[in-house]
């Protein structure tokens, strides 16, 4: 699934894999299956003879230029390594073996690979590459490229790849464009499908280029777009490839409609918004409630040249939170983390800064059926009972609900409860400061931030409440490159972080919360969780044999993580807030799990001309 974000954001799916249904090929040997598509459970929605996804316009016109924006900077065109800051949208230039649909929880369809097969025990998967798949220089994509990609990404790429594909034990060339991946023994049912997500890199290019260093030279790709113009830190643009080999595939029909996509970088979001209203770029995703409510004004908005729309979605919203680095001694005690959570006044924040538009997050899998609720059910208890005594009793007896206030700003009751927890953990007040009872060391920490504005105001309000507990908070604002480096090295005390979740969690949970990832620089285990119970529940998620088992495992894992008080949960929104200049057409049907931009939108020439006339009239 592609999203209108940097390619560094890797879309994660997991748990369970069944290939069956109308249009699929004959069964493979020993009860395995083969065909054009793969579904997490049950059958893929689209049969082998489908012509296009339901959420696209197959007759969408091609052409035009679209201008977008990002904040920060970039200095690297290799999104597969940790070094440097990679440019946005580089994923448009690369293809994977398979591609996802956006109206199914987890189904994939052939892209570079036109056919997939696996045995009944799912101990391996074999892909057959399409004859027509080729690189932008016209040379074919080969099995050798696939093997090179897997070995290079898992050995030299971001640590994510080593964790995500840890159970792949071998890859071999079977001849006739067929490549086989073999898996280690055990219950990891999603492996055939997640291997299909593997981005394929050109071996011949890296025979003469060092994969492990940053580069501003475009890497040879195979996707619908190629890098066209690069101004480091300022601008990158992509041109649609005229002879793109996959243009007529059913999975691509009605997509990739713009001739050029340009991304301009701005130093902060305030400057970017003003540039948008001046039509320096065309489309904007809005994250800030106050800005959405108050700042979209001016002549172009009044004249109807700019459209504001909220697009509902059914996507899991994952977790946005203040993240504790439990590697730090002051955050090692669960009671301390719970106490600090009591000092965050969500109700006041939502009322005064967000116009009451958000929903408080109370799950690591928010806005989905995977989120825990009430008390554990029978299936969850079957997973949790072996760990009674190893996890907090609240996991079994109490529904997790974040602390509440009346929204007035008076949180004395919560602070009294926090003081009680801190005293129990060995912290005492001395000269109006919270200190460690045995050593006298003050309780102080740094909150690392990448940007100011509303984010800064929210953290400052949190810090003021913590000061009432005697805790000193230093809010540290750093540039994007320094922020990325410090996060990758776990060089922070507390940060504002997010953990995106698909509707089918699996292998990536090891990278998020697994003990093996806690000390791997660049992993997503930012919290530093090392818990054998969490590890076991992650494996239950990975091994889930059907949807019901997956739901139970995710809910059990959710409960243990929540009662670990590893984060201060924040909020989520159940729609995409989008503003754009009225030059676009978009499909009548919006996918359940995506807004469809930029892949499925297009430029309407008549609207573009009307906008140009409207801008001229405003100028006059």
C-alpha positions as CSV (number, residue, x, y, z in Angstrom):
1,X,0.0,0.0,0.0
2,X,1.5,3.3,-1.0
3,X,0.9,6.4,1.1
4,X,1.5,10.1,0.5
5,X,4.5,10.1,2.8
6,X,8.2,9.4,2.7
7,X,9.2,6.0,1.5
8,X,11.0,5.7,4.9
9,X,7.6,5.0,6.3
10,X,7.2,1.3,5.7
11,X,3.7,0.0,5.5
12,X,3.5,-2.9,7.8
13,X,1.1,-5.9,7.6
14,X,1.0,-9.2,9.2
15,X,-0.4,-12.4,10.6
16,X,-1.8,-15.2,8.6
17,X,-1.9,-16.0,5.0
18,X,-4.4,-17.9,2.9
19,X,-4.5,-18.1,-0.9
20,X,-7.8,-19.3,-2.4
21,X,-10.9,-18.3,-4.1
22,X,-12.3,-17.6,-7.6
23,X,-9.8,-17.1,-10.3
24,X,-6.9,-18.7,-8.5
25,X,-4.8,-21.3,-10.1
26,X,-4.7,-25.0,-9.4
27,X,-3.5,-26.2,-6.1
28,X,0.2,-26.7,-5.8
29,X,1.8,-30.0,-4.6
30,X,0.8,-31.4,-1.2
31,X,-2.2,-29.2,-0.6
32,X,-0.5,-25.9,-1.1
33,X,-1.9,-23.2,-3.3
34,X,-0.9,-20.9,-6.1
35,X,-2.3,-18.0,-8.0
36,X,-2.3,-14.3,-8.8
37,X,-3.1,-12.9,-5.3
38,X,-2.9,-13.6,-1.6
39,X,-5.2,-12.8,1.3
40,X,-4.5,-12.7,5.0
41,X,-7.6,-14.9,5.7
42,X,-10.2,-16.2,3.3
43,X,-10.1,-15.2,-0.4
44,X,-8.8,-12.1,-2.1
45,X,-11.6,-9.7,-3.1
46,X,-10.4,-9.4,-6.8
47,X,-10.2,-12.5,-9.0
48,X,-7.6,-13.3,-11.6
49,X,-9.6,-11.6,-14.3
50,X,-10.2,-8.3,-12.5
51,X,-9.5,-5.1,-14.6
52,X,-8.9,-2.5,-11.8
53,X,-9.5,-1.8,-8.2
54,X,-12.9,-0.5,-7.3
55,X,-11.5,2.7,-5.7
56,X,-9.9,4.1,-8.9
57,X,-11.2,5.7,-12.1
58,X,-9.8,3.4,-14.8
59,X,-10.3,6.1,-17.4
60,X,-8.6,8.9,-15.4
61,X,-6.8,11.3,-17.7
62,X,-3.0,11.3,-17.6
63,X,-1.0,14.5,-17.5
64,X,-0.2,17.7,-15.6
65,X,2.1,18.8,-12.8
66,X,1.3,18.5,-9.1
67,X,3.3,20.4,-6.5
68,X,3.5,19.1,-2.9
69,X,5.4,20.1,0.3
70,X,7.3,18.6,3.2
71,X,8.9,20.3,6.2
72,X,12.6,19.8,7.1
73,X,15.3,18.8,4.7
74,X,16.8,15.8,2.9
75,X,20.4,14.8,1.9
76,X,19.9,11.2,0.7
77,X,18.2,9.4,-2.2
78,X,18.7,5.9,-0.6
79,X,15.7,5.3,1.6
80,X,16.9,1.8,2.6
81,X,19.7,2.8,5.0
82,X,19.8,4.7,8.3
83,X,22.4,7.3,7.3
84,X,21.2,10.7,6.2
85,X,17.7,12.0,5.7
86,X,16.0,10.5,2.7
87,X,13.8,12.5,0.4
88,X,10.0,12.1,0.3
89,X,8.2,9.9,-2.1
90,X,11.2,7.8,-3.2
91,X,8.9,4.8,-3.1
92,X,7.4,5.9,-6.4
93,X,10.7,4.9,-8.1
94,X,10.9,1.3,-6.8
95,X,8.6,-1.7,-7.1
96,X,8.1,-4.8,-4.9
97,X,7.2,-8.4,-5.8
98,X,3.5,-7.8,-4.9
99,X,1.3,-4.8,-4.1
100,X,-1.5,-4.3,-1.6
101,X,-5.1,-3.3,-2.2
102,X,-6.5,-0.4,0.0
103,X,-10.0,-1.8,0.5
104,X,-9.0,-5.1,2.2
105,X,-7.5,-5.7,5.6
106,X,-4.5,-7.5,4.0
107,X,-4.5,-8.7,0.5
108,X,-1.7,-8.5,-2.1
109,X,-1.6,-8.9,-5.8
110,X,1.1,-9.7,-8.2
111,X,3.4,-6.8,-9.4
112,X,6.9,-7.7,-10.3
113,X,5.9,-11.3,-9.6
114,X,2.9,-12.4,-11.6
115,X,2.4,-15.7,-9.7
116,X,2.9,-16.9,-6.2
117,X,2.9,-20.5,-4.8
118,X,3.6,-22.1,-1.4
119,X,3.2,-25.6,0.2
120,X,0.5,-26.4,2.8
121,X,2.9,-26.0,5.7
122,X,4.0,-22.6,4.5
123,X,7.6,-23.5,4.9
124,X,8.5,-21.6,1.7
125,X,7.2,-19.4,-1.0
126,X,8.0,-19.3,-4.7
127,X,7.5,-16.3,-7.0
128,X,7.5,-16.2,-10.8
129,X,8.7,-12.9,-12.2
130,X,6.9,-11.3,-15.1
131,X,8.7,-11.3,-18.4
132,X,7.8,-7.7,-19.0
133,X,9.2,-6.3,-15.7
134,X,12.2,-4.2,-16.4
135,X,14.4,-1.4,-15.0
136,X,14.1,2.2,-16.2
137,X,17.1,1.5,-18.5
138,X,15.1,-1.3,-20.3
139,X,17.0,-4.2,-18.9
140,X,14.9,-7.0,-17.3
141,X,14.4,-7.5,-13.6
142,X,15.9,-10.9,-12.7
143,X,15.9,-13.5,-10.0
144,X,19.5,-12.4,-9.3
145,X,18.2,-8.9,-8.5
146,X,15.6,-10.4,-6.1
147,X,18.3,-12.4,-4.3
148,X,20.6,-9.5,-4.2
149,X,17.9,-7.3,-2.7
150,X,17.0,-9.7,0.1
151,X,20.6,-10.3,1.1
152,X,21.6,-6.6,0.9
153,X,18.6,-5.2,2.8
154,X,18.9,-7.8,5.6
155,X,22.7,-7.4,5.9
156,X,23.3,-3.8,5.2
157,X,20.0,-2.0,5.2
158,X,18.0,-0.5,8.0
159,X,17.8,-2.8,11.1
160,X,14.0,-3.1,10.4
161,X,14.7,-5.6,7.5
162,X,16.8,-7.9,9.7
163,X,13.9,-8.1,12.2
164,X,11.1,-8.3,9.7
165,X,12.7,-11.1,7.7
166,X,14.5,-12.8,10.5
167,X,12.7,-16.1,9.8
168,X,13.8,-16.3,6.2
169,X,16.6,-18.9,6.1
170,X,17.4,-19.0,2.5
171,X,16.6,-17.8,-1.0
172,X,17.4,-19.6,-4.3
173,X,17.1,-19.4,-8.0
174,X,14.9,-22.1,-9.4
175,X,15.3,-21.1,-13.1
176,X,12.7,-19.8,-15.5
177,X,12.3,-16.6,-13.6
178,X,11.3,-18.4,-10.4
179,X,12.8,-17.6,-7.0
180,X,12.1,-19.5,-3.7
181,X,12.3,-18.3,-0.1
182,X,12.7,-20.9,2.6
183,X,11.6,-20.3,6.2
184,X,12.7,-21.5,9.6
185,X,10.4,-24.0,11.4
186,X,7.7,-22.5,13.6
187,X,4.4,-20.7,13.4
188,X,4.9,-17.6,11.3
189,X,2.0,-17.8,8.9
190,X,2.5,-14.4,7.3
191,X,5.9,-15.0,5.9
192,X,4.8,-15.9,2.3
193,X,3.0,-12.6,2.1
194,X,5.5,-10.2,3.7
195,X,8.2,-11.5,1.5
196,X,6.0,-10.2,-1.3
197,X,6.5,-6.7,0.1
198,X,10.2,-6.9,-0.6
199,X,11.4,-3.9,-2.6
200,X,13.6,-5.0,-5.5
201,X,16.9,-3.3,-6.1
202,X,19.2,-3.5,-9.2
203,X,22.2,-5.6,-8.5
204,X,24.1,-4.2,-11.5
205,X,23.8,-0.6,-10.2
206,X,25.2,-1.5,-6.8
207,X,28.0,-3.5,-8.4
208,X,29.6,0.0,-9.0
209,X,27.9,1.9,-6.2
210,X,28.3,1.6,-2.4
211,X,24.9,0.7,-0.9
212,X,25.8,1.8,2.6
213,X,26.6,5.4,1.9
214,X,24.3,8.4,1.4
215,X,23.9,9.5,-2.2
216,X,22.3,12.3,-4.2
217,X,22.5,10.3,-7.4
218,X,19.2,8.7,-8.3
219,X,19.2,5.0,-7.9
220,X,18.1,3.0,-10.9
221,X,14.5,2.0,-10.3
222,X,11.6,0.2,-11.9
223,X,8.6,2.1,-10.6
224,X,6.1,4.4,-12.4
225,X,8.2,7.4,-11.6
226,X,11.9,8.4,-11.9
227,X,13.8,11.2,-10.1
228,X,13.8,14.2,-12.4
229,X,15.3,17.1,-10.5
230,X,17.2,17.3,-7.2
231,X,18.1,20.4,-5.2
232,X,19.4,19.0,-1.9
233,X,17.4,20.1,1.1
234,X,15.1,22.2,-1.1
235,X,13.3,20.3,-3.9
236,X,12.9,16.9,-5.5
237,X,10.7,16.2,-8.5
238,X,9.7,13.0,-10.2
239,X,8.6,12.4,-13.8
240,X,6.2,9.7,-14.9
241,X,8.0,7.0,-16.8
242,X,6.7,6.9,-20.4
243,X,7.5,3.2,-21.0
244,X,6.7,2.0,-17.4
245,X,6.4,-1.8,-17.8
246,X,3.5,-2.1,-15.3
247,X,1.3,0.7,-16.6
248,X,-1.4,-1.7,-18.0
249,X,-1.5,-4.1,-15.1
250,X,-4.9,-4.3,-13.4
251,X,-3.3,-3.2,-10.1
252,X,-2.1,0.1,-11.8
253,X,-5.0,0.9,-14.1
254,X,-6.4,4.4,-13.2
255,X,-3.3,5.2,-11.0
256,X,-0.1,7.2,-11.4
257,X,-1.8,9.9,-13.4
258,X,0.4,12.9,-13.0
259,X,3.2,13.6,-15.4
260,X,5.3,15.3,-12.8
261,X,5.3,15.4,-9.0
262,X,7.4,18.0,-7.3
263,X,8.1,18.3,-3.5
264,X,9.3,21.5,-2.1
265,X,10.8,21.6,1.4
266,X,9.9,24.3,3.9
267,X,11.6,25.1,7.2
268,X,8.4,24.9,9.2
269,X,4.7,24.2,8.8
270,X,3.6,27.8,9.3
271,X,5.6,28.9,6.4
272,X,4.3,26.0,4.4
273,X,0.7,26.9,5.1
274,X,1.2,30.4,3.8
275,X,2.9,29.1,0.7
276,X,-0.1,26.8,0.1
277,X,-2.6,29.6,0.3
278,X,-0.4,31.5,-2.2
279,X,-0.6,28.5,-4.5
280,X,3.0,27.6,-4.2
281,X,1.8,24.0,-4.0
282,X,-1.5,22.2,-4.7
283,X,-2.4,19.7,-2.0
284,X,-2.0,19.6,1.8
285,X,-2.6,17.1,4.6
286,X,-3.4,18.9,7.8
287,X,-2.4,17.5,11.2
288,X,-3.2,20.4,13.5
289,X,-6.8,21.0,14.7
290,X,-6.3,24.6,15.5
291,X,-4.8,25.3,12.1
292,X,-7.6,23.4,10.4
293,X,-10.2,25.4,12.3
294,X,-8.7,28.9,12.2
295,X,-5.9,29.3,9.6
296,X,-7.5,28.3,6.3
297,X,-8.6,31.8,5.3
298,X,-7.9,34.5,2.8
299,X,-9.1,35.5,-0.7
300,X,-8.5,32.1,-2.3
301,X,-10.5,30.3,0.4
302,X,-13.3,32.8,0.3
303,X,-13.5,32.5,-3.5
304,X,-13.8,28.7,-3.3
305,X,-10.5,28.1,-5.1
306,X,-9.3,26.0,-2.2
307,X,-11.3,23.0,-1.1
308,X,-11.4,21.7,2.5
309,X,-12.6,18.2,3.1
310,X,-12.6,15.6,5.8
311,X,-12.4,12.1,4.3
312,X,-13.5,9.3,6.7
313,X,-11.4,6.2,6.9
314,X,-11.5,2.8,8.6
315,X,-7.7,2.6,9.0
316,X,-6.2,1.6,12.3
317,X,-4.8,4.8,13.9
318,X,-2.2,3.0,15.9
319,X,-0.6,4.9,18.8
320,X,0.5,8.5,19.2
321,X,2.1,9.1,22.6
322,X,4.7,10.7,24.8
323,X,7.3,7.9,24.8
324,X,9.4,7.0,27.8
325,X,12.9,5.7,27.2
326,X,13.0,3.0,29.8
327,X,16.7,2.7,29.3
328,X,16.9,5.8,31.5
329,X,17.0,4.9,35.2
330,X,14.3,7.4,36.2
331,X,11.8,5.7,33.9
332,X,12.6,2.1,34.8
333,X,9.9,1.8,37.4
334,X,6.3,1.3,36.1
335,X,4.9,3.3,39.0
336,X,6.9,6.3,38.0
337,X,5.7,6.1,34.4
338,X,2.1,5.8,35.6
339,X,2.6,8.8,37.9
340,X,3.8,11.0,35.0
341,X,0.9,9.9,32.9
342,X,-1.4,11.3,35.6
343,X,0.1,14.7,35.0
344,X,-1.1,15.0,31.4
345,X,-4.4,16.8,31.2
346,X,-5.9,15.5,27.9
347,X,-9.3,17.0,28.5
348,X,-7.9,20.6,28.9
349,X,-5.7,20.1,25.9
350,X,-8.5,18.8,23.6
351,X,-10.8,21.6,24.7
352,X,-8.4,24.5,24.5
353,X,-6.1,23.6,21.7
354,X,-8.0,21.1,19.5
355,X,-11.6,22.5,19.6
356,X,-12.7,19.1,21.0
357,X,-12.1,17.3,17.7
358,X,-10.0,14.4,18.9
359,X,-10.6,11.1,20.5
360,X,-8.4,9.9,23.4
361,X,-6.3,6.9,22.5
362,X,-6.6,4.0,24.9
363,X,-5.0,1.2,22.8
364,X,-1.9,0.4,20.8
365,X,-4.3,-0.7,18.0
366,X,-6.8,2.2,18.2
367,X,-9.8,2.6,15.9
368,X,-9.8,-1.1,15.0
369,X,-11.3,-4.4,16.2
370,X,-7.8,-5.4,17.5
371,X,-8.0,-2.9,20.4
372,X,-8.7,-4.3,23.8
373,X,-11.9,-3.3,25.6
374,X,-13.7,-4.3,28.7
375,X,-12.2,-7.3,30.5
376,X,-10.3,-10.1,28.7
377,X,-12.5,-12.6,26.9
378,X,-12.1,-16.4,26.9
379,X,-9.6,-16.5,24.1
380,X,-7.5,-13.7,25.6
381,X,-7.5,-15.3,29.0
382,X,-6.2,-18.5,27.4
383,X,-3.2,-16.6,26.3
384,X,-2.8,-14.5,29.5
385,X,-3.4,-17.0,32.2
386,X,0.1,-18.6,32.0
387,X,1.6,-15.2,32.9
388,X,-0.5,-14.5,36.0
389,X,1.9,-13.1,38.5
390,X,4.3,-11.9,35.8
391,X,2.1,-9.1,34.6
392,X,0.2,-6.5,36.6
393,X,-3.0,-7.9,38.2
394,X,-4.9,-5.1,36.4
395,X,-4.4,-6.9,33.1
396,X,-7.0,-9.4,34.3
397,X,-9.2,-7.3,36.6
398,X,-9.5,-3.8,35.2
399,X,-10.2,-2.2,31.8
400,X,-7.4,0.2,30.9
401,X,-8.7,3.8,30.8
402,X,-6.3,6.8,30.6
403,X,-6.6,9.3,33.5
404,X,-9.3,11.8,33.2
405,X,-9.9,15.4,34.3
406,X,-12.8,17.9,34.2
407,X,-11.0,20.0,31.6
408,X,-10.7,23.0,33.9
409,X,-7.0,22.8,34.2
410,X,-7.3,21.8,37.9
411,X,-5.8,18.4,38.2
412,X,-5.0,18.3,42.0
413,X,-6.7,14.9,42.4
414,X,-4.5,13.3,39.7
415,X,-1.4,15.0,41.1
416,X,-2.1,13.6,44.6
417,X,-2.4,10.1,43.1
418,X,0.9,10.7,41.2
419,X,2.6,11.8,44.4
420,X,1.5,8.6,46.1
421,X,2.9,6.4,43.3
422,X,6.2,8.4,43.3
423,X,6.6,8.0,47.1
424,X,6.0,4.2,46.7
425,X,8.8,4.2,44.1
426,X,11.3,5.9,46.4
427,X,11.0,9.5,45.3
428,X,10.5,12.3,47.9
429,X,10.0,16.1,47.9
430,X,13.0,18.1,49.3
431,X,13.1,21.9,49.0
432,X,10.2,21.8,46.5
433,X,12.1,19.3,44.3
434,X,11.5,15.7,43.7
435,X,14.6,13.7,44.6
436,X,15.5,10.0,44.9
437,X,15.2,9.1,48.5
438,X,18.4,7.1,48.8
439,X,20.8,9.2,46.6
440,X,19.2,12.6,46.7
441,X,19.5,12.8,42.9
442,X,16.9,15.2,41.4
443,X,14.2,14.0,39.1
444,X,14.8,15.8,35.8
445,X,14.7,14.9,32.2
446,X,14.8,16.2,28.6
447,X,11.9,16.2,26.3
448,X,13.2,15.9,22.7
449,X,11.2,17.7,20.0
450,X,11.6,18.2,16.3
451,X,9.3,21.2,15.8
452,X,7.6,24.0,17.7
453,X,4.2,25.5,17.3
454,X,1.2,23.6,18.8
455,X,3.5,20.6,19.7
456,X,5.6,22.9,21.8
457,X,2.6,24.3,23.6
458,X,1.2,20.9,24.4
459,X,4.5,19.7,25.9
460,X,4.9,22.9,27.8
461,X,1.5,22.4,29.5
462,X,2.6,18.9,30.4
463,X,5.9,20.2,31.8
464,X,4.1,22.8,34.0
465,X,2.1,20.0,35.6
466,X,5.2,17.9,36.1
467,X,6.9,20.9,37.8
468,X,4.1,20.9,40.4
469,X,5.3,17.4,41.2
470,X,8.8,18.7,41.7
471,X,10.1,17.3,38.3
472,X,12.2,19.5,36.1
473,X,11.7,19.2,32.4
474,X,14.0,20.6,29.8
475,X,12.3,20.9,26.4
476,X,14.9,20.5,23.7
477,X,14.1,21.6,20.2
478,X,16.5,20.2,17.5
479,X,16.7,20.2,13.7
480,X,15.3,17.2,11.7
481,X,18.7,15.7,11.0
482,X,19.8,15.8,14.6
483,X,16.4,14.6,15.8
484,X,16.6,11.6,13.5
485,X,20.1,10.7,14.6
486,X,19.3,11.0,18.2
487,X,16.2,8.9,17.9
488,X,18.0,6.2,16.0
489,X,20.6,6.0,18.8
490,X,18.0,6.1,21.5
491,X,19.6,9.3,22.7
492,X,16.6,10.8,24.4
493,X,14.7,10.7,27.7
494,X,11.2,11.4,26.4
495,X,9.9,12.1,23.0
496,X,6.6,12.5,21.0
497,X,6.4,9.3,19.0
498,X,4.0,7.3,16.9
499,X,3.6,3.6,16.1
500,X,1.5,3.0,13.0
501,X,-0.5,-0.2,12.9
502,X,-2.0,-2.1,10.0
503,X,-5.2,-4.1,10.3
504,X,-3.0,-7.2,10.3
505,X,-0.2,-6.8,12.8
506,X,2.6,-9.4,12.8
507,X,6.4,-9.5,12.3
508,X,6.9,-5.8,12.8
509,X,5.7,-6.1,16.4
510,X,9.1,-7.6,17.1
511,X,10.7,-4.4,16.0
512,X,8.3,-2.3,18.0
513,X,8.3,-4.1,21.3
514,X,10.6,-7.2,21.1
515,X,13.5,-7.7,23.5
516,X,15.9,-8.5,20.6
517,X,15.3,-5.1,19.1
518,X,15.8,-3.1,22.3
519,X,19.5,-2.6,21.8
520,X,19.5,-2.4,18.0
521,X,20.2,1.1,16.8
522,X,17.5,2.3,14.4
523,X,14.9,-0.2,15.6
524,X,11.4,0.9,16.4
525,X,11.7,-0.3,20.0
526,X,12.1,3.3,21.1
527,X,10.8,2.5,24.5
528,X,13.4,-0.2,25.2
529,X,11.0,-2.9,26.2
530,X,12.6,-6.1,27.4
531,X,9.8,-8.4,28.6
532,X,9.6,-12.1,28.1
533,X,5.8,-12.0,28.3
534,X,5.6,-9.3,25.6
535,X,7.9,-11.4,23.5
536,X,5.7,-14.5,23.8
537,X,2.5,-12.5,23.0
538,X,4.2,-11.0,19.9
539,X,4.9,-14.6,18.7
540,X,1.2,-15.4,19.4
541,X,0.3,-12.5,17.0
542,X,2.7,-13.7,14.4
543,X,1.5,-17.3,14.6
544,X,-2.2,-16.5,14.6
545,X,-4.0,-19.1,12.4
546,X,-7.1,-17.1,11.6
547,X,-8.7,-13.7,12.2
548,X,-10.2,-14.6,15.5
549,X,-6.9,-15.8,16.9
550,X,-5.2,-12.7,15.6
551,X,-7.7,-10.4,17.3
552,X,-7.3,-12.3,20.6
553,X,-3.5,-12.2,20.5
554,X,-3.5,-8.5,19.6
555,X,-5.9,-7.6,22.4
556,X,-3.8,-9.6,24.9
557,X,-0.6,-7.9,23.8
558,X,-2.4,-4.6,24.0
559,X,-3.4,-5.1,27.6
560,X,0.1,-6.0,28.7
561,X,1.6,-3.0,26.9
562,X,-1.0,-0.6,28.3
563,X,-0.6,-1.7,31.9
564,X,3.1,-1.4,31.5
565,X,2.6,2.3,31.3
566,X,5.3,2.6,28.7
567,X,3.8,5.7,27.1
568,X,1.4,8.5,27.8
569,X,-1.3,7.9,25.2
570,X,-2.4,11.0,23.3
571,X,-5.3,11.1,20.7
572,X,-6.4,10.1,17.2
573,X,-8.6,11.3,14.4
574,X,-10.9,9.1,12.3
575,X,-10.7,11.1,9.1
576,X,-8.1,12.6,6.8
577,X,-8.1,16.4,6.9
578,X,-7.2,17.5,3.3
579,X,-7.0,20.9,1.7
580,X,-6.3,21.3,-2.0
581,X,-6.6,23.8,-4.9
582,X,-9.6,22.8,-7.0
583,X,-7.7,21.4,-9.9
584,X,-8.2,17.7,-9.2
585,X,-10.6,14.9,-10.0
586,X,-10.8,12.0,-7.6
587,X,-12.6,8.6,-7.8
588,X,-16.3,8.4,-6.7
589,X,-15.4,5.6,-4.3
590,X,-12.8,6.2,-1.7
591,X,-10.9,3.2,-0.4
592,X,-11.7,2.1,3.2
593,X,-8.1,2.4,4.3
594,X,-6.6,5.2,2.2
595,X,-7.4,8.7,0.8
596,X,-6.0,7.7,-2.6
597,X,-3.7,10.7,-3.1
598,X,-1.5,10.9,-5.2
599,X,-1.9,7.6,-6.8
600,X,-5.6,7.7,-7.8
601,X,-6.3,11.4,-8.2
602,X,-5.8,13.3,-11.5
603,X,-5.8,16.9,-12.8
604,X,-8.9,18.2,-14.6
605,X,-7.7,20.6,-17.3
606,X,-11.0,22.6,-17.2
607,X,-10.6,23.1,-13.4
608,X,-7.0,24.1,-13.8
609,X,-7.9,26.7,-16.3
610,X,-10.7,28.0,-14.0
611,X,-8.3,28.2,-11.1
612,X,-5.8,30.2,-13.2
613,X,-8.6,32.6,-14.2
614,X,-9.7,32.9,-10.6
615,X,-6.1,33.7,-9.4
616,X,-5.8,36.4,-12.1
617,X,-9.1,37.9,-10.9
618,X,-7.9,37.9,-7.3
619,X,-4.6,39.6,-8.4
620,X,-6.7,42.3,-10.1
